[in-house]
Amino acid sequence: MSDAPAIDARGLTKRFGRTRALDGLDLVVQAGDVHGFLGPNGAGKSTTIRILLGLVRADGGHVTLLGGDPWHDAVALHRQIAYVPGDVTLWPSLTGGETIDLLARMRGGIDERRRAELVERFELDPSKKARTYSKGNRQKVSLVSAFASRARLLLLDEPSTGLDPLMENVFRQCVVEARAGGATVLLSSHVLAETEALCQRVTIIRAGTTIESGTLADMRHLSRTSITAEMIGAPIDLSRIAGVTDVRVDGRTLHANVDDASLAEVVKALGDAGVRSLVSRPPTLEDLFLRHYGVGASAGAVTS
């Protein structure tokens, strides 16, 4: 596998009239990774994906996709890319199966065996006209087409929208299988637990700029671990230890958030004082995200 990134975008800028959609955004996705792409509504994620698809031209910066230029090499690149939007629009007079086959021809082919398997796993009736499909079934058509293709790069923008929990699980399995088959995946999802479960790396953007990017493990080292300790005797005062915040005491149970560098000292102090049980929880992707945006930021709107 080549060491060159599947996506290499540096310093992207884009304006729509007076609105600055991208302001020096960086996005580097390594080949073979599932990479999460997060930001609230209006952050610039959709604009970035449109640039990657060659639908919009960046005003400034540099971007390569699978070694090519998304704007100048769009036709060749589209044969190697599968794109699933969050709101799929289909040709109403075609059946689901006809739509899958048409999209396959546009990409240069499809794995028929894989297609049949995915139709069954997603419980899709391909004989129905697209106009009769619910939102979830329209999404399934796009997902079957993408995962049955031989695409080297999958661009998934809110791909599980409209799926029930069982189908969401099938979707996650398909992402894992796509990566195992050598594909690269750029995943934007408002379901942070989904992103956390699937992605090796994550990029968080805000106001058209990248504010954090890296592996989840690296990001967690920059955040705090939540601990809950049930003491044998009276709880000790952890607030005296540097790097400990949000200390709360409930009877003999103690709660606190601890910087990674202070965790060993806190565990030792609790052990010396006498602890009956200790539970630690590393920061979730949601914790990392809210560190940048706060609880009140764009309530419920994680991606754009």
N, C-alpha and C positions, 0 to 999 in steps of 0.2 A: 504494500500500500504506500502511495506517495506521502511524503511528509508535508506537502503543500496543503494549506487549509482548503476545505471545500467552499467556504465563504470567507472572503477577506475584504472587509469594508473598513476604510480608514477615513476619518474626518468628513463624513458625508454631511452635506448641507442641502437644504431644499426649502424654498419659499413658495407659498401660494398667495399671491398678492402681498398683503402686508403681514400675513401669518407666516411665522418661521416654524416649519414643521420639524426640520432636522437642523441641529446646531453643532456640527462637528462630531457626529455619532460614529463610534467604533463598534464593529461586530466581527469577531473572528471565530469561526466554527471549524474545529478540526475534523478531518475526514474520518468517518466511522463512529462519530459521537452522536448522541442525542443531546441537543443543546436547547435549554429553556430560554425563552425570550419574553421578558416581563416588563410591564409598565402600565400605569393607569390610562384611562381614556384620554386621548389627546397627547400621549407621550411621544408618538411618532413611530410606533411599531408597524402599523398598517402601511404607512408611507414607505418604510424601509423594505417591507416585503414586496410592495409594488415596484420599487427600484430593482430588487433582485429578480423580479419576473420580467423586467424590461418594459413594463407598462408606463413607467414614469422615469424621466431622466434626472439624475441628481444635478444640482447647480454646481456643486463643488465636491472635492474629495476623490477617492479612488476606490473602486470595487471590482473584484473578480469573483466569478462563480464557476467552480469546477475548472478553473484555469482560463476561463473565457470572459469576455465583456458582456454583461447582461443586455446592454443596448445594441451593440453591433453584432453580437453572435446569438441573438435571441432565438432564431429558428433552430440552430443546432443544439443550443442548450435546452430548449423546451422538449426535445426528444429524450433528455436525460433527467428531467425534473417532473415530479408529480406534486400538484398543488391542491390542497383541500381547504376551502374557506369555511368560515363559521356559518354562513348563510348561503347554502347551495341553491342555485337556480338551474333548472333542467329544461330541456326542450319538451313542452307539454304533450306533444303528439307522439313522442317516442316512448317505448317501454323502457323500464330500467335496464334490461339486458341490452337493448339496442344502444342505449346511452353509454353503457360500459364499453361496448365494442367500438363505438365511434371514438370515444376518448382514447381507447387503446391504439387505434389506427393513427391518431394524431401524434401519439408518443412513439410510434414505431413498432408496436407489438405488445402482446400480453401473454402471460403464462396461463393457458386455458385450464390446466389442472388446478392451479392456484385460484383462478377465478371461481371455479365451481365450488371449491372448498370454502372460500370466503363468503360466497352467496349463502351457503348452508350455515356457516358459523354466525353470520349476521342476521340470519332468519329473514332474508329478503326475498320477496316474490318478484323475480325479474320479468315476469310476463305482464305485469300491470303497467298501465300508462303512467307517465311521470306526473300528470296532472292530478292523479288520484292519491299520490303519496303524501303522507304527513311529513313534517319537517324532519323528524328522525329518520324516516325512510329515504328522503332525499339525501340526507347526510350519509346514509349507508351506501348509496350508489356511488358517491364520490370516494368513500373510503375503500370500497371493493376495487374500484378502478385504480386507485393509487397503490394499494398494497399488492395488487395482482400484476402491476407493471414491473418493468425491469429498471425502474428509475434509480439513478445513483444518489439522488437528493430528493428528500420529501420536505416540502414546505407546508406545515400544518398550522393553520390559523384558527384557533378555537374549534378543533376538529370533532370534539365529542359533544358539541352543542346538540341538544335534542335527543341524545341517546339515554336509554334507561340504564340503571346500575349494572344489569347483566351485560348489556352491549358495551358499556364503558369498559368493563373488564376484558371483553373480547378485543376492543380497540387497544388497550394497553398491551395485551399479548402480541398483537400484530406489530406494534412499535418495537417490542423486544426482538421479534423474529426478523423484522426488517434490518435492524442493526446487526443481528447475527449473520445475516446474509450479505453484509458489507455496505449497506446503505448508510447515508448520513441523514439525520433528521433535525430540522429546526422546528421546535414546538413552542407555540404560544398557547397558553391555556389559562383560563381564569380559575381553574381548579388547581390550587397550589399543591395539594397533596399528590395530584397526578403528576405534576411537573417534578416534584421532589422524588417520586418513586421511579421515574423513567430517565431523568437527565443526569449526565455525568458533569456537565457544566451549565452555568446559568449566567445570562447577562440581564442586568436590571437597568432600565433607562428612565429618564425623567426629562420632560421638556426638550426632547430631541437630542439629549446627550446621554452617553453611557456613564452611569454613576458607580457601577460595580460589576465585575465580571470575573469568573473563576470557577473552580470546583466547589461543590457544596462543603467539602471537608475544609478547604482553605477559608471559606467564608465563615464557617462556624467558629474557627479559631479567633475571628475578629469580633465575635458576639459573646453573649453570656449563657451559661448553663443554669437551668432552673433546678434547685434542690429542695427536697422536702425531707426533714429529719424528725423522727419521733424519739424524743429524749427519754432516758430512764428517770432522770431528775428534772429540775427546773432548766429550761432552755438557757443557753449561754448567749452573750451579746456578740453576735457576729459582725455588727456594724463597725466594730473597732478594727476589723481587718480591711486593709485597702483592697478595692476591687469588688466589694460586696455591697449590693444595693437592694432596695425594695424588701427589707427584712420585715416579716410579719410573724407574730406569735399567736397561736391558738391553743391554749392550754399547754400541753407538753410538746406540741407539734410546731416546728419552726420551718418557715418558708423563706427563701432568699434567691436572688440572682447573683451569680458569681462569674467574674472574669476568668478566662481560661488560665491566666497566669497565677491566679490566687486559689485555684481549685484544690491543689494538694494541701495548702495551708489550712483551708477550711475543713477538709476531710480529717486532717490530723487533729484540729481543735475539737471537732465533734466527737472523734474517737476518744480523746483524752477525757472529755466531759462525761462520756457514757451515752451511747446512742443505741436505741433498740432496733431501729430500721432507718435506712437511708435510701432515698430514691433520687436519682439525678436524671434530668432530661435535657439532651443537647438542644440547641435552638433549631426550630423547624424553619423551613423556607418561608413560612408566613412571618415568623419572628424576624428573619433577616429582611424581608420586604418591608415590614412595618417600621423597622429601624430607620428606613429612608423616608417613609411617607407618613407615618403616624396613623393612629386608629381612625381619625376623622377624614383622612385623605380619600377623596373620590369614593365615598362609601360604597363598597361592594363592586367597584369597577376596577379590577386589577389590570386588565389588559386593554389595549386599544388597537 
